[in-house]
Amino acid sequence: MKAKGNYAAVSAEYVAAQIEKNTMVLVDSRPKKPKYDKGHIPTAMSIPDSQFEALKGKLPADKTTPLVFYCGGFT
């Protein structure tokens, strides 16, 4: 992981390898409509950042499970 500012970053290759091994949970934090519904990375679950508190129960109970969040970036 590389840390830039307050956020850690991982490469697309790392994420692809973890998806293939099924060793992490990928979270799309963009708005469900229209962004997630129009297209998302396969296996990613939708937890929009604006609804995180309400939907955080969808995350794995096992706190050792790695989580990778992605969004549309700053606009």
PDB file of N, CA, C and O in Angstrom, chain B, residues numbered from 101:
ATOM      1  N   MET B 101       0.833  -1.178   0.000  1.00  0.00           N
ATOM      2  CA  MET B 101       0.000   0.000   0.000  1.00  0.00           C
ATOM      3  C   MET B 101       0.873   1.234   0.000  1.00  0.00           C
ATOM      4  O   MET B 101       1.931   1.270   0.628  1.00  0.00           O
ATOM      5  N   LYS B 102       0.422   2.221  -0.699  1.00  0.00           N
ATOM      6  CA  LYS B 102       1.075   3.529  -0.690  1.00  0.00           C
ATOM      7  C   LYS B 102       0.133   4.498   0.004  1.00  0.00           C
ATOM      8  O   LYS B 102      -1.074   4.478  -0.237  1.00  0.00           O
ATOM      9  N   ALA B 103       0.667   5.324   0.843  1.00  0.00           N
ATOM     10  CA  ALA B 103      -0.171   6.317   1.520  1.00  0.00           C
ATOM     11  C   ALA B 103       0.098   7.687   0.920  1.00  0.00           C
ATOM     12  O   ALA B 103       1.234   8.161   0.918  1.00  0.00           O
ATOM     13  N   LYS B 104      -0.938   8.313   0.418  1.00  0.00           N
ATOM     14  CA  LYS B 104      -0.860   9.671  -0.104  1.00  0.00           C
ATOM     15  C   LYS B 104      -1.837  10.500   0.715  1.00  0.00           C
ATOM     16  O   LYS B 104      -3.041  10.243   0.697  1.00  0.00           O
ATOM     17  N   GLY B 105      -1.334  11.476   1.422  1.00  0.00           N
ATOM     18  CA  GLY B 105      -2.232  12.268   2.246  1.00  0.00           C
ATOM     19  C   GLY B 105      -2.844  11.405   3.328  1.00  0.00           C
ATOM     20  O   GLY B 105      -2.123  10.731   4.064  1.00  0.00           O
ATOM     21  N   ASN B 106      -4.136  11.413   3.436  1.00  0.00           N
ATOM     22  CA  ASN B 106      -4.840  10.649   4.466  1.00  0.00           C
ATOM     23  C   ASN B 106      -5.373   9.323   3.960  1.00  0.00           C
ATOM     24  O   ASN B 106      -6.039   8.609   4.710  1.00  0.00           O
ATOM     25  N   TYR B 107      -5.101   8.972   2.717  1.00  0.00           N
ATOM     26  CA  TYR B 107      -5.692   7.774   2.131  1.00  0.00           C
ATOM     27  C   TYR B 107      -4.616   6.819   1.659  1.00  0.00           C
ATOM     28  O   TYR B 107      -3.634   7.229   1.040  1.00  0.00           O
ATOM     29  N   ALA B 108      -4.804   5.545   1.953  1.00  0.00           N
ATOM     30  CA  ALA B 108      -3.910   4.514   1.415  1.00  0.00           C
ATOM     31  C   ALA B 108      -4.405   4.145   0.036  1.00  0.00           C
ATOM     32  O   ALA B 108      -5.604   4.224  -0.233  1.00  0.00           O
ATOM     33  N   ALA B 109      -3.513   3.748  -0.833  1.00  0.00           N
ATOM     34  CA  ALA B 109      -3.883   3.376  -2.197  1.00  0.00           C
ATOM     35  C   ALA B 109      -3.294   2.016  -2.535  1.00  0.00           C
ATOM     36  O   ALA B 109      -2.206   1.669  -2.075  1.00  0.00           O
ATOM     37  N   VAL B 110      -4.012   1.254  -3.335  1.00  0.00           N
ATOM     38  CA  VAL B 110      -3.529  -0.018  -3.853  1.00  0.00           C
ATOM     39  C   VAL B 110      -3.665   0.014  -5.366  1.00  0.00           C
ATOM     40  O   VAL B 110      -4.467   0.776  -5.906  1.00  0.00           O
ATOM     41  N   SER B 111      -2.896  -0.796  -6.037  1.00  0.00           N
ATOM     42  CA  SER B 111      -2.931  -0.824  -7.503  1.00  0.00           C
ATOM     43  C   SER B 111      -4.110  -1.631  -8.014  1.00  0.00           C
ATOM     44  O   SER B 111      -4.682  -2.448  -7.293  1.00  0.00           O
ATOM     45  N   ALA B 112      -4.460  -1.393  -9.256  1.00  0.00           N
ATOM     46  CA  ALA B 112      -5.524  -2.174  -9.903  1.00  0.00           C
ATOM     47  C   ALA B 112      -5.125  -3.648  -9.965  1.00  0.00           C
ATOM     48  O   ALA B 112      -5.976  -4.528  -9.839  1.00  0.00           O
ATOM     49  N   GLU B 113      -3.848  -3.914 -10.158  1.00  0.00           N
ATOM     50  CA  GLU B 113      -3.367  -5.297 -10.216  1.00  0.00           C
ATOM     51  C   GLU B 113      -3.559  -5.997  -8.868  1.00  0.00           C
ATOM     52  O   GLU B 113      -3.940  -7.167  -8.818  1.00  0.00           O
ATOM     53  N   TYR B 114      -3.296  -5.284  -7.791  1.00  0.00           N
ATOM     54  CA  TYR B 114      -3.505  -5.847  -6.451  1.00  0.00           C
ATOM     55  C   TYR B 114      -4.977  -6.202  -6.255  1.00  0.00           C
ATOM     56  O   TYR B 114      -5.303  -7.295  -5.794  1.00  0.00           O
ATOM     57  N   VAL B 115      -5.858  -5.272  -6.606  1.00  0.00           N
ATOM     58  CA  VAL B 115      -7.292  -5.506  -6.440  1.00  0.00           C
ATOM     59  C   VAL B 115      -7.732  -6.693  -7.282  1.00  0.00           C
ATOM     60  O   VAL B 115      -8.482  -7.542  -6.802  1.00  0.00           O
ATOM     61  N   ALA B 116      -7.278  -6.768  -8.533  1.00  0.00           N
ATOM     62  CA  ALA B 116      -7.646  -7.886  -9.412  1.00  0.00           C
ATOM     63  C   ALA B 116      -7.193  -9.217  -8.819  1.00  0.00           C
ATOM     64  O   ALA B 116      -7.933 -10.199  -8.867  1.00  0.00           O
ATOM     65  N   ALA B 117      -5.990  -9.256  -8.265  1.00  0.00           N
ATOM     66  CA  ALA B 117      -5.481 -10.492  -7.668  1.00  0.00           C
ATOM     67  C   ALA B 117      -6.302 -10.890  -6.448  1.00  0.00           C
ATOM     68  O   ALA B 117      -6.577 -12.072  -6.242  1.00  0.00           O
ATOM     69  N   GLN B 118      -6.692  -9.914  -5.643  1.00  0.00           N
ATOM     70  CA  GLN B 118      -7.489 -10.206  -4.452  1.00  0.00           C
ATOM     71  C   GLN B 118      -8.893 -10.678  -4.830  1.00  0.00           C
ATOM     72  O   GLN B 118      -9.445 -11.564  -4.177  1.00  0.00           O
ATOM     73  N   ILE B 119      -9.469 -10.095  -5.874  1.00  0.00           N
ATOM     74  CA  ILE B 119     -10.778 -10.544  -6.356  1.00  0.00           C
ATOM     75  C   ILE B 119     -10.679 -11.992  -6.821  1.00  0.00           C
ATOM     76  O   ILE B 119     -11.535 -12.818  -6.506  1.00  0.00           O
ATOM     77  N   GLU B 120      -9.629 -12.283  -7.569  1.00  0.00           N
ATOM     78  CA  GLU B 120      -9.449 -13.646  -8.078  1.00  0.00           C
ATOM     79  C   GLU B 120      -9.313 -14.660  -6.942  1.00  0.00           C
ATOM     80  O   GLU B 120      -9.825 -15.775  -7.036  1.00  0.00           O
ATOM     81  N   LYS B 121      -8.624 -14.272  -5.874  1.00  0.00           N
ATOM     82  CA  LYS B 121      -8.422 -15.167  -4.721  1.00  0.00           C
ATOM     83  C   LYS B 121      -9.592 -15.118  -3.741  1.00  0.00           C
ATOM     84  O   LYS B 121      -9.669 -15.935  -2.824  1.00  0.00           O
ATOM     85  N   ASN B 122     -10.500 -14.163  -3.932  1.00  0.00           N
ATOM     86  CA  ASN B 122     -11.639 -13.973  -3.028  1.00  0.00           C
ATOM     87  C   ASN B 122     -11.165 -13.745  -1.593  1.00  0.00           C
ATOM     88  O   ASN B 122     -11.672 -14.363  -0.657  1.00  0.00           O
ATOM     89  N   THR B 123     -10.184 -12.847  -1.431  1.00  0.00           N
ATOM     90  CA  THR B 123      -9.587 -12.615  -0.112  1.00  0.00           C
ATOM     91  C   THR B 123      -9.888 -11.234   0.460  1.00  0.00           C
ATOM     92  O   THR B 123      -9.316 -10.859   1.483  1.00  0.00           O
ATOM     93  N   MET B 124     -10.765 -10.479  -0.170  1.00  0.00           N
ATOM     94  CA  MET B 124     -11.110  -9.156   0.338  1.00  0.00           C
ATOM     95  C   MET B 124     -12.514  -8.798  -0.101  1.00  0.00           C
ATOM     96  O   MET B 124     -13.109  -9.477  -0.937  1.00  0.00           O
ATOM     97  N   VAL B 125     -13.032  -7.735   0.463  1.00  0.00           N
ATOM     98  CA  VAL B 125     -14.342  -7.220   0.076  1.00  0.00           C
ATOM     99  C   VAL B 125     -14.117  -5.880  -0.614  1.00  0.00           C
ATOM    100  O   VAL B 125     -13.441  -4.998  -0.084  1.00  0.00           O
ATOM    101  N   LEU B 126     -14.687  -5.745  -1.793  1.00  0.00           N
ATOM    102  CA  LEU B 126     -14.580  -4.529  -2.586  1.00  0.00           C
ATOM    103  C   LEU B 126     -15.872  -3.742  -2.434  1.00  0.00           C
ATOM    104  O   LEU B 126     -16.963  -4.277  -2.634  1.00  0.00           O
ATOM    105  N   VAL B 127     -15.744  -2.469  -2.077  1.00  0.00           N
ATOM    106  CA  VAL B 127     -16.913  -1.628  -1.812  1.00  0.00           C
ATOM    107  C   VAL B 127     -16.897  -0.423  -2.754  1.00  0.00           C
ATOM    108  O   VAL B 127     -15.945   0.356  -2.777  1.00  0.00           O
ATOM    109  N   ASP B 128     -17.958  -0.293  -3.517  1.00  0.00           N
ATOM    110  CA  ASP B 128     -18.156   0.865  -4.399  1.00  0.00           C
ATOM    111  C   ASP B 128     -18.895   1.913  -3.575  1.00  0.00           C
ATOM    112  O   ASP B 128     -20.050   1.711  -3.198  1.00  0.00           O
ATOM    113  N   SER B 129     -18.234   3.029  -3.295  1.00  0.00           N
ATOM    114  CA  SER B 129     -18.840   4.046  -2.438  1.00  0.00           C
ATOM    115  C   SER B 129     -19.481   5.186  -3.223  1.00  0.00           C
ATOM    116  O   SER B 129     -19.815   6.226  -2.657  1.00  0.00           O
ATOM    117  N   ARG B 130     -19.650   4.986  -4.522  1.00  0.00           N
ATOM    118  CA  ARG B 130     -20.337   5.990  -5.347  1.00  0.00           C
ATOM    119  C   ARG B 130     -21.840   5.856  -5.149  1.00  0.00           C
ATOM    120  O   ARG B 130     -22.304   4.824  -4.664  1.00  0.00           O
ATOM    121  N   PRO B 131     -22.612   6.880  -5.514  1.00  0.00           N
ATOM    122  CA  PRO B 131     -24.071   6.762  -5.412  1.00  0.00           C
ATOM    123  C   PRO B 131     -24.579   5.562  -6.213  1.00  0.00           C
ATOM    124  O   PRO B 131     -24.148   5.327  -7.342  1.00  0.00           O
ATOM    125  N   LYS B 132     -25.503   4.809  -5.609  1.00  0.00           N
ATOM    126  CA  LYS B 132     -26.033   3.620  -6.293  1.00  0.00           C
ATOM    127  C   LYS B 132     -26.679   3.989  -7.613  1.00  0.00           C
ATOM    128  O   LYS B 132     -26.426   3.356  -8.638  1.00  0.00           O
ATOM    129  N   LYS B 133     -27.517   5.022  -7.583  1.00  0.00           N
ATOM    130  CA  LYS B 133     -28.144   5.505  -8.821  1.00  0.00           C
ATOM    131  C   LYS B 133     -27.525   6.844  -9.129  1.00  0.00           C
ATOM    132  O   LYS B 133     -27.550   7.709  -8.252  1.00  0.00           O
ATOM    133  N   PRO B 134     -26.999   7.078 -10.241  1.00  0.00           N
ATOM    134  CA  PRO B 134     -26.875   6.186 -11.381  1.00  0.00           C
ATOM    135  C   PRO B 134     -25.534   5.476 -11.465  1.00  0.00           C
ATOM    136  O   PRO B 134     -25.407   4.534 -12.247  1.00  0.00           O
ATOM    137  N   LYS B 135     -24.523   5.881 -10.696  1.00  0.00           N
ATOM    138  CA  LYS B 135     -23.152   5.412 -10.907  1.00  0.00           C
ATOM    139  C   LYS B 135     -22.983   3.896 -10.750  1.00  0.00           C
ATOM    140  O   LYS B 135     -22.545   3.236 -11.692  1.00  0.00           O
ATOM    141  N   TYR B 136     -23.315   3.334  -9.599  1.00  0.00           N
ATOM    142  CA  TYR B 136     -23.134   1.898  -9.376  1.00  0.00           C
ATOM    143  C   TYR B 136     -23.987   1.100 -10.355  1.00  0.00           C
ATOM    144  O   TYR B 136     -23.521   0.127 -10.949  1.00  0.00           O
ATOM    145  N   ASP B 137     -25.244   1.522 -10.521  1.00  0.00           N
ATOM    146  CA  ASP B 137     -26.147   0.783 -11.410  1.00  0.00           C
ATOM    147  C   ASP B 137     -25.695   0.811 -12.863  1.00  0.00           C
ATOM    148  O   ASP B 137     -25.963  -0.133 -13.606  1.00  0.00           O
ATOM    149  N   LYS B 138     -25.014   1.875 -13.282  1.00  0.00           N
ATOM    150  CA  LYS B 138     -24.542   1.959 -14.671  1.00  0.00           C
ATOM    151  C   LYS B 138     -23.345   1.062 -14.917  1.00  0.00           C
ATOM    152  O   LYS B 138     -23.119   0.621 -16.044  1.00  0.00           O
ATOM    153  N   GLY B 139     -22.580   0.789 -13.880  1.00  0.00           N
ATOM    154  CA  GLY B 139     -21.421  -0.072 -14.052  1.00  0.00           C
ATOM    155  C   GLY B 139     -20.534  -0.039 -12.830  1.00  0.00           C
ATOM    156  O   GLY B 139     -20.251   1.022 -12.273  1.00  0.00           O
ATOM    157  N   HIS B 140     -20.099  -1.214 -12.421  1.00  0.00           N
ATOM    158  CA  HIS B 140     -19.222  -1.337 -11.270  1.00  0.00           C
ATOM    159  C   HIS B 140     -18.308  -2.545 -11.477  1.00  0.00           C
ATOM    160  O   HIS B 140     -18.540  -3.372 -12.358  1.00  0.00           O
ATOM    161  N   ILE B 141     -17.289  -2.626 -10.665  1.00  0.00           N
ATOM    162  CA  ILE B 141     -16.372  -3.753 -10.737  1.00  0.00           C
ATOM    163  C   ILE B 141     -17.126  -5.000 -10.255  1.00  0.00           C
ATOM    164  O   ILE B 141     -17.766  -4.967  -9.204  1.00  0.00           O
ATOM    165  N   PRO B 142     -17.053  -6.096 -11.019  1.00  0.00           N
ATOM    166  CA  PRO B 142     -17.734  -7.325 -10.587  1.00  0.00           C
ATOM    167  C   PRO B 142     -17.325  -7.700  -9.162  1.00  0.00           C
ATOM    168  O   PRO B 142     -16.158  -7.558  -8.797  1.00  0.00           O
ATOM    169  N   THR B 143     -18.234  -8.157  -8.390  1.00  0.00           N
ATOM    170  CA  THR B 143     -18.143  -8.565  -6.982  1.00  0.00           C
ATOM    171  C   THR B 143     -18.228  -7.386  -6.008  1.00  0.00           C
ATOM    172  O   THR B 143     -18.351  -7.609  -4.804  1.00  0.00           O
ATOM    173  N   ALA B 144     -18.167  -6.150  -6.487  1.00  0.00           N
ATOM    174  CA  ALA B 144     -18.221  -4.997  -5.576  1.00  0.00           C
ATOM    175  C   ALA B 144     -19.625  -4.833  -5.006  1.00  0.00           C
ATOM    176  O   ALA B 144     -20.624  -4.982  -5.710  1.00  0.00           O
ATOM    177  N   MET B 145     -19.675  -4.522  -3.707  1.00  0.00           N
ATOM    178  CA  MET B 145     -20.960  -4.217  -3.092  1.00  0.00           C
ATOM    179  C   MET B 145     -21.140  -2.703  -3.067  1.00  0.00           C
ATOM    180  O   MET B 145     -20.166  -1.950  -3.031  1.00  0.00           O
ATOM    181  N   SER B 146     -22.376  -2.276  -3.087  1.00  0.00           N
ATOM    182  CA  SER B 146     -22.678  -0.856  -3.085  1.00  0.00           C
ATOM    183  C   SER B 146     -22.957  -0.375  -1.663  1.00  0.00           C
ATOM    184  O   SER B 146     -23.925  -0.789  -1.024  1.00  0.00           O
ATOM    185  N   ILE B 147     -22.076   0.515  -1.186  1.00  0.00           N
ATOM    186  CA  ILE B 147     -22.307   1.228   0.071  1.00  0.00           C
ATOM    187  C   ILE B 147     -21.918   2.680  -0.195  1.00  0.00           C
ATOM    188  O   ILE B 147     -20.779   3.077   0.050  1.00  0.00           O
ATOM    189  N   PRO B 148     -22.871   3.473  -0.700  1.00  0.00           N
ATOM    190  CA  PRO B 148     -22.562   4.874  -0.996  1.00  0.00           C
ATOM    191  C   PRO B 148     -22.059   5.601   0.256  1.00  0.00           C
ATOM    192  O   PRO B 148     -22.560   5.385   1.359  1.00  0.00           O
ATOM    193  N   ASP B 149     -21.060   6.464   0.060  1.00  0.00           N
ATOM    194  CA  ASP B 149     -20.486   7.156   1.213  1.00  0.00           C
ATOM    195  C   ASP B 149     -21.527   7.937   2.001  1.00  0.00           C
ATOM    196  O   ASP B 149     -21.406   8.067   3.219  1.00  0.00           O
ATOM    197  N   SER B 150     -22.535   8.452   1.336  1.00  0.00           N
ATOM    198  CA  SER B 150     -23.571   9.226   2.020  1.00  0.00           C
ATOM    199  C   SER B 150     -24.508   8.352   2.855  1.00  0.00           C
ATOM    200  O   SER B 150     -25.285   8.864   3.661  1.00  0.00           O
ATOM    201  N   GLN B 151     -24.432   7.026   2.660  1.00  0.00           N
ATOM    202  CA  GLN B 151     -25.296   6.102   3.401  1.00  0.00           C
ATOM    203  C   GLN B 151     -24.490   5.112   4.236  1.00  0.00           C
ATOM    204  O   GLN B 151     -25.019   4.093   4.679  1.00  0.00           O
ATOM    205  N   PHE B 152     -23.219   5.411   4.449  1.00  0.00           N
ATOM    206  CA  PHE B 152     -22.345   4.459   5.119  1.00  0.00           C
ATOM    207  C   PHE B 152     -22.876   4.032   6.487  1.00  0.00           C
ATOM    208  O   PHE B 152     -22.916   2.837   6.783  1.00  0.00           O
ATOM    209  N   GLU B 153     -23.278   4.973   7.314  1.00  0.00           N
ATOM    210  CA  GLU B 153     -23.755   4.627   8.653  1.00  0.00           C
ATOM    211  C   GLU B 153     -24.938   3.660   8.591  1.00  0.00           C
ATOM    212  O   GLU B 153     -25.010   2.717   9.380  1.00  0.00           O
ATOM    213  N   ALA B 154     -25.850   3.884   7.674  1.00  0.00           N
ATOM    214  CA  ALA B 154     -27.039   3.041   7.565  1.00  0.00           C
ATOM    215  C   ALA B 154     -26.728   1.656   6.990  1.00  0.00           C
ATOM    216  O   ALA B 154     -27.413   0.686   7.313  1.00  0.00           O
ATOM    217  N   LEU B 155     -25.701   1.559   6.142  1.00  0.00           N
ATOM    218  CA  LEU B 155     -25.429   0.307   5.425  1.00  0.00           C
ATOM    219  C   LEU B 155     -24.181  -0.439   5.897  1.00  0.00           C
ATOM    220  O   LEU B 155     -23.867  -1.502   5.362  1.00  0.00           O
ATOM    221  N   LYS B 156     -23.472   0.088   6.877  1.00  0.00           N
ATOM    222  CA  LYS B 156     -22.220  -0.552   7.293  1.00  0.00           C
ATOM    223  C   LYS B 156     -22.428  -1.970   7.822  1.00  0.00           C
ATOM    224  O   LYS B 156     -21.472  -2.742   7.907  1.00  0.00           O
ATOM    225  N   GLY B 157     -23.652  -2.318   8.172  1.00  0.00           N
ATOM    226  CA  GLY B 157     -23.955  -3.677   8.607  1.00  0.00           C
ATOM    227  C   GLY B 157     -23.791  -4.709   7.500  1.00  0.00           C
ATOM    228  O   GLY B 157     -23.754  -5.908   7.780  1.00  0.00           O
ATOM    229  N   LYS B 158     -23.690  -4.267   6.244  1.00  0.00           N
ATOM    230  CA  LYS B 158     -23.467  -5.179   5.121  1.00  0.00           C
ATOM    231  C   LYS B 158     -22.017  -5.666   5.073  1.00  0.00           C
ATOM    232  O   LYS B 158     -21.714  -6.660   4.414  1.00  0.00           O
ATOM    233  N   LEU B 159     -21.125  -4.962   5.773  1.00  0.00           N
ATOM    234  CA  LEU B 159     -19.712  -5.344   5.775  1.00  0.00           C
ATOM    235  C   LEU B 159     -19.513  -6.618   6.592  1.00  0.00           C
ATOM    236  O   LEU B 159     -20.319  -6.927   7.469  1.00  0.00           O
ATOM    237  N   PRO B 160     -18.437  -7.359   6.304  1.00  0.00           N
ATOM    238  CA  PRO B 160     -18.206  -8.612   7.023  1.00  0.00           C
ATOM    239  C   PRO B 160     -18.049  -8.386   8.531  1.00  0.00           C
ATOM    240  O   PRO B 160     -17.466  -7.390   8.960  1.00  0.00           O
ATOM    241  N   ALA B 161     -18.568  -9.304   9.315  1.00  0.00           N
ATOM    242  CA  ALA B 161     -18.423  -9.228  10.767  1.00  0.00           C
ATOM    243  C   ALA B 161     -16.975  -9.471  11.188  1.00  0.00           C
ATOM    244  O   ALA B 161     -16.522  -8.953  12.208  1.00  0.00           O
ATOM    245  N   ASP B 162     -16.259 -10.260  10.398  1.00  0.00           N
ATOM    246  CA  ASP B 162     -14.852 -10.550  10.681  1.00  0.00           C
ATOM    247  C   ASP B 162     -14.023  -9.299  10.396  1.00  0.00           C
ATOM    248  O   ASP B 162     -13.844  -8.911   9.242  1.00  0.00           O
ATOM    249  N   LYS B 163     -13.523  -8.680  11.453  1.00  0.00           N
ATOM    250  CA  LYS B 163     -12.788  -7.417  11.317  1.00  0.00           C
ATOM    251  C   LYS B 163     -11.411  -7.590  10.688  1.00  0.00           C
ATOM    252  O   LYS B 163     -10.743  -6.597  10.401  1.00  0.00           O
ATOM    253  N   THR B 164     -10.970  -8.832  10.466  1.00  0.00           N
ATOM    254  CA  THR B 164      -9.679  -9.040   9.807  1.00  0.00           C
ATOM    255  C   THR B 164      -9.818  -9.102   8.287  1.00  0.00           C
ATOM    256  O   THR B 164      -8.813  -9.134   7.578  1.00  0.00           O
ATOM    257  N   THR B 165     -11.054  -9.118   7.779  1.00  0.00           N
ATOM    258  CA  THR B 165     -11.273  -9.155   6.333  1.00  0.00           C
ATOM    259  C   THR B 165     -10.857  -7.822   5.730  1.00  0.00           C
ATOM    260  O   THR B 165     -11.382  -6.778   6.119  1.00  0.00           O
ATOM    261  N   PRO B 166      -9.913  -7.842   4.776  1.00  0.00           N
ATOM    262  CA  PRO B 166      -9.508  -6.580   4.140  1.00  0.00           C
ATOM    263  C   PRO B 166     -10.670  -5.967   3.358  1.00  0.00           C
ATOM    264  O   PRO B 166     -11.424  -6.675   2.690  1.00  0.00           O
ATOM    265  N   LEU B 167     -10.802  -4.663   3.448  1.00  0.00           N
ATOM    266  CA  LEU B 167     -11.804  -3.910   2.703  1.00  0.00           C
ATOM    267  C   LEU B 167     -11.096  -2.941   1.781  1.00  0.00           C
ATOM    268  O   LEU B 167     -10.147  -2.272   2.188  1.00  0.00           O
ATOM    269  N   VAL B 168     -11.553  -2.860   0.535  1.00  0.00           N
ATOM    270  CA  VAL B 168     -11.045  -1.868  -0.408  1.00  0.00           C
ATOM    271  C   VAL B 168     -12.246  -1.084  -0.912  1.00  0.00           C
ATOM    272  O   VAL B 168     -13.174  -1.645  -1.493  1.00  0.00           O
ATOM    273  N   PHE B 169     -12.212   0.226  -0.679  1.00  0.00           N
ATOM    274  CA  PHE B 169     -13.269   1.125  -1.127  1.00  0.00           C
ATOM    275  C   PHE B 169     -12.804   1.849  -2.370  1.00  0.00           C
ATOM    276  O   PHE B 169     -11.630   2.201  -2.485  1.00  0.00           O
ATOM    277  N   TYR B 170     -13.719   2.075  -3.307  1.00  0.00           N
ATOM    278  CA  TYR B 170     -13.384   2.938  -4.446  1.00  0.00           C
ATOM    279  C   TYR B 170     -14.547   3.871  -4.715  1.00  0.00           C
ATOM    280  O   TYR B 170     -15.700   3.596  -4.383  1.00  0.00           O
ATOM    281  N   CYS B 171     -14.189   4.998  -5.338  1.00  0.00           N
ATOM    282  CA  CYS B 171     -15.199   6.028  -5.632  1.00  0.00           C
ATOM    283  C   CYS B 171     -14.841   6.703  -6.947  1.00  0.00           C
ATOM    284  O   CYS B 171     -13.930   6.267  -7.652  1.00  0.00           O
ATOM    285  N   GLY B 172     -15.543   7.739  -7.262  1.00  0.00           N
ATOM    286  CA  GLY B 172     -15.298   8.472  -8.504  1.00  0.00           C
ATOM    287  C   GLY B 172     -14.226   9.532  -8.376  1.00  0.00           C
ATOM    288  O   GLY B 172     -13.941  10.241  -9.341  1.00  0.00           O
ATOM    289  N   GLY B 173     -13.624   9.655  -7.200  1.00  0.00           N
ATOM    290  CA  GLY B 173     -12.616  10.677  -6.988  1.00  0.00           C
ATOM    291  C   GLY B 173     -13.244  12.025  -6.691  1.00  0.00           C
ATOM    292  O   GLY B 173     -14.466  12.165  -6.643  1.00  0.00           O
ATOM    293  N   PHE B 174     -12.393  13.003  -6.494  1.00  0.00           N
ATOM    294  CA  PHE B 174     -12.862  14.343  -6.212  1.00  0.00           C
ATOM    295  C   PHE B 174     -13.262  15.034  -7.494  1.00  0.00           C
ATOM    296  O   PHE B 174     -12.551  14.947  -8.495  1.00  0.00           O
ATOM    297  N   THR B 175     -14.394  15.722  -7.480  1.00  0.00           N
ATOM    298  CA  THR B 175     -14.844  16.462  -8.666  1.00  0.00           C
ATOM    299  C   THR B 175     -15.007  17.916  -8.337  1.00  0.00           C
ATOM    300  O   THR B 175     -15.380  18.707  -9.203  1.00  0.00           O
TER     301      THR B 175
END
